[in-house]
Amino acid sequence: MYILFFFLGHWFLSLFCQTFFLHRYASHKMFTMNRFWERFFYFLTFLTQGSSFLNPRAYAIMHKMHHAYSDTEKDPHSPHFFKDVWQMTIHTKDIYLDYVTFNKQPEKAFQGNYPEWKTLDAFSDNWIVRVSFGVLYFIFYLYFAPTYWLLLLLPIHFFMGPFHGAIVNWCGHKYGYSNFDNKDHSKNSLPIDLLLMGELMQNNHHKSPNSSNFARRWWEFDPTYPMIRFLHAVRIIKLRKII
C-alpha cells in the first residue's frame, strides 16, 4: 500500500508540475504569478521530478520549437521520424542538453523571458543530486516493497519527467482522434489522458496553444484546468484569459 501511494503521488505531483509550471506557465505564459510563487513552483518541480528534473528554460525552448515545426523534420520530438519511442527520446535529450548547457542559442523566434533560477538549476543538474534522489527512491522501495518485483518500477521514478514527455510526444501525435485540422499529426489520446492530466489532448492544444483549458468538446475533461481556476480564484496566479 505504501508503494502504491508513493508511486501515484510521485506520478501525479511530477506530472502536475510538468503540465502546470513547465508547459502552461514557462512555455506558454497562460497565466502570471509573482516572484515568490514562481520560485515556489520552480522548487516544487525540482522536488517532485527529483532525479529527472527538467530545466524550465530548455523545456520551454524545445516546446516552442515543437509548436512551430510540429511533425516536420525540425520538430524536436515528432514520432513520425523515428522507428521507436526510445530513439525519439534520445534525440529529444540531445537537443535539450544543448539548451541546458548553453552550447547552442535558440533561434530568435524562440528566445524569450523564461523562468530561471541559476542557483537551483546548477544544483539540480549536479549528478550527485540526481543520484541521491535515485538512492532515496531505492531505499524507500527496499524498505516498503512487499516483493522485490516492485523494484522494476524504479526506472520510472528515476526518469519520471522524460517518461511523461515520451508518452505525450509519442501517443499524442500517433494515436487517437482529431477535432481540428492543424496541418500536423496531433491527436487527442483518450482515455489514456486520464493518467496524463490533459497533456494528451494534443490536437486541441495545437489548435489553441495559449488556451489554459485543453478540453474542447462537452465530453472532454482537462483535469489540470480546475486546479488552474482554483489557483486563479485564490490569487496565486492570474489567468490571462478565463474560458
C-alpha positions in Angstrom: 0.0 0.0 0.0 2.8 2.4 0.8 4.4 1.7 -2.6 1.1 2.4 -4.4 0.7 5.7 -2.6 4.3 6.7 -3.2 4.2 5.7 -6.9 0.9 7.5 -7.6 2.0 10.5 -5.5 5.2 10.8 -7.4 3.5 10.3 -10.8 0.8 12.9 -10.4 2.8 15.5 -8.5 5.6 15.4 -11.0 3.0 15.4 -13.8 1.2 18.4 -12.4 4.4 20.4 -12.2 5.2 19.5 -15.7 1.9 20.5 -17.2 1.2 23.5 -14.9 4.7 25.0 -14.5 6.9 23.8 -17.3 4.2 23.6 -20.0 1.4 26.1 -19.4 3.5 28.7 -17.5 7.1 28.6 -18.7 6.4 27.7 -22.3 3.0 29.4 -23.0 2.7 32.1 -20.3 -1.0 31.3 -19.9 -1.0 33.0 -16.6 1.2 35.2 -14.5 2.5 34.8 -10.9 4.7 36.9 -8.6 8.3 36.0 -7.9 7.5 34.2 -4.7 5.1 31.8 -6.3 7.3 31.3 -9.3 10.1 30.3 -7.1 7.7 28.1 -5.1 6.6 26.1 -8.1 10.1 26.1 -9.5 11.3 24.4 -6.4 8.2 22.1 -6.2 9.0 21.0 -9.8 12.6 20.2 -8.8 11.4 18.3 -5.7 8.7 16.2 -7.4 10.7 15.4 -10.6 13.8 14.7 -8.5 16.4 12.8 -10.4 14.8 13.7 -13.7 14.2 17.4 -13.1 13.7 19.3 -16.4 15.2 22.7 -16.7 12.3 25.2 -17.4 14.2 27.3 -19.9 15.3 24.4 -22.0 11.9 22.7 -21.8 10.2 25.9 -22.9 12.5 26.5 -25.9 12.0 22.9 -27.1 8.3 23.2 -26.7 8.1 26.4 -28.7 10.1 24.6 -31.4 7.6 21.7 -31.3 4.7 24.0 -32.0 6.5 25.9 -34.7 7.7 22.8 -36.5 5.1 20.3 -35.5 5.6 16.9 -37.1 8.3 18.2 -39.5 11.9 17.2 -39.5 12.7 20.2 -37.3 10.3 19.1 -34.6 12.4 18.1 -31.6 10.2 15.1 -30.9 7.8 14.1 -33.6 7.3 10.3 -33.5 7.0 10.2 -37.3 10.8 10.4 -37.9 11.9 7.6 -35.5 11.3 3.9 -35.5 10.5 3.7 -31.8 9.9 5.9 -28.7 13.5 5.2 -27.4 15.1 6.8 -30.5 12.8 9.8 -30.3 13.6 10.3 -26.6 17.4 10.1 -27.1 17.1 12.7 -30.0 15.0 15.0 -27.7 17.5 14.6 -24.9 20.4 15.7 -27.1 18.6 18.9 -28.1 17.5 19.5 -24.6 21.1 19.2 -23.3 22.3 21.8 -25.8 20.0 24.4 -24.3 20.6 23.4 -20.7 24.4 23.8 -21.1 24.1 26.9 -23.4 26.1 25.1 -26.0 23.6 26.4 -28.5 21.5 29.5 -28.6 17.9 29.2 -29.8 16.7 30.9 -32.9 15.4 34.5 -32.4 11.8 33.3 -32.6 12.4 31.0 -29.6 14.2 33.4 -27.4 12.2 34.9 -24.5 11.9 35.7 -20.9 11.8 32.2 -19.4 11.8 31.4 -15.7 15.4 31.0 -14.5 16.9 30.2 -11.1 20.5 29.8 -11.7 21.4 28.5 -8.3 18.8 25.8 -8.3 19.5 25.0 -11.9 23.2 24.3 -11.2 22.3 22.4 -8.0 19.7 20.2 -9.7 21.9 19.4 -12.6 24.7 18.0 -10.4 25.0 14.3 -10.9 25.4 13.8 -7.1 22.0 15.4 -6.5 20.3 13.3 -9.2 21.9 10.1 -8.0 20.9 11.0 -4.4 17.2 11.2 -5.4 17.6 7.8 -7.0 19.1 6.3 -3.9 16.2 7.7 -1.8 13.7 6.1 -4.2 15.6 2.8 -3.9 15.8 2.8 -0.1 12.0 3.6 0.1 11.2 0.6 -2.1 13.7 -1.7 -0.3 12.0 -0.9 3.0 8.4 -0.9 2.0 8.0 -3.1 -1.1 6.3 -6.4 -0.2 8.0 -8.1 -3.1 11.2 -7.4 -5.0 9.3 -7.5 -8.3 8.1 -4.0 -7.5 11.7 -2.8 -7.8 11.0 -2.9 -11.6 9.1 0.3 -11.1 12.2 2.2 -10.0 13.3 3.2 -13.5 10.0 5.1 -13.9 10.9 7.1 -10.8 14.4 7.7 -12.0 13.2 9.2 -15.3 9.8 10.4 -14.4 9.9 13.7 -16.2 11.2 12.4 -19.5 8.9 9.3 -19.1 5.9 11.6 -19.1 7.2 13.5 -22.0 7.8 10.4 -24.1 4.3 9.2 -23.6 2.8 12.6 -24.5 5.1 13.1 -27.5 4.6 9.6 -28.9 1.0 8.9 -28.2 -0.2 12.5 -28.7 0.9 12.5 -32.3 0.1 8.9 -33.3 -3.0 7.6 -31.6 -6.5 8.9 -31.1 -8.8 11.3 -32.8 -8.7 14.9 -34.2 -11.2 17.6 -33.6 -9.3 20.0 -35.8 -7.1 20.0 -38.9 -3.9 21.5 -37.6 -1.8 20.5 -40.6 0.1 18.0 -38.4 -0.5 14.6 -36.8 -1.6 15.8 -33.4 -4.2 13.6 -31.7 -6.4 13.5 -28.6 -5.4 10.2 -27.0 -8.4 9.4 -24.7 -8.9 7.7 -22.4 -5.1 7.4 -21.8 -5.2 11.1 -21.0 -6.8 10.4 -17.6 -3.3 9.4 -16.5 -1.7 12.5 -18.1 -3.8 15.4 -16.7 -4.8 16.9 -20.0 -1.4 16.6 -21.8 -2.7 14.1 -24.3 -5.3 16.4 -25.8 -2.6 17.4 -28.2 -4.9 18.1 -31.1 -6.9 20.6 -29.1 -3.8 22.2 -27.7 -2.2 22.6 -31.1 -5.4 24.3 -32.3 -5.4 26.8 -29.4 -1.8 26.7 -27.9 -2.4 29.6 -25.5 -5.7 28.3 -24.1 -5.4 27.1 -20.5 -8.2 24.6 -20.9 -7.1 21.8 -23.2 -10.7 20.3 -23.5 -12.9 21.4 -26.4 -15.9 19.1 -26.6 -18.5 18.7 -23.9 -17.4 15.2 -23.1 -13.7 16.1 -22.8 -12.2 17.0 -19.5 -8.8 18.6 -18.7 -8.1 17.7 -15.0 -5.5 20.4 -14.6 -7.8 23.3 -15.7 -10.0 23.3 -12.5 -6.8 23.4 -10.4 -5.7 26.4 -12.5 -9.0 28.1 -12.0 -8.7 27.5 -8.2 -5.2 29.0 -8.1 -6.6 32.0 -10.0 -9.5 32.3 -7.6 -7.2 32.4 -4.6 -4.9 34.9 -6.4 -1.8 32.7 -6.5 -1.8 33.1 -10.3 -3.6 35.4 -12.7 -5.0 33.9 -15.9 -4.5 36.0 -19.0 -7.8 34.7 -20.3 -10.6 33.0 -18.5 -12.5 30.4 -20.6 
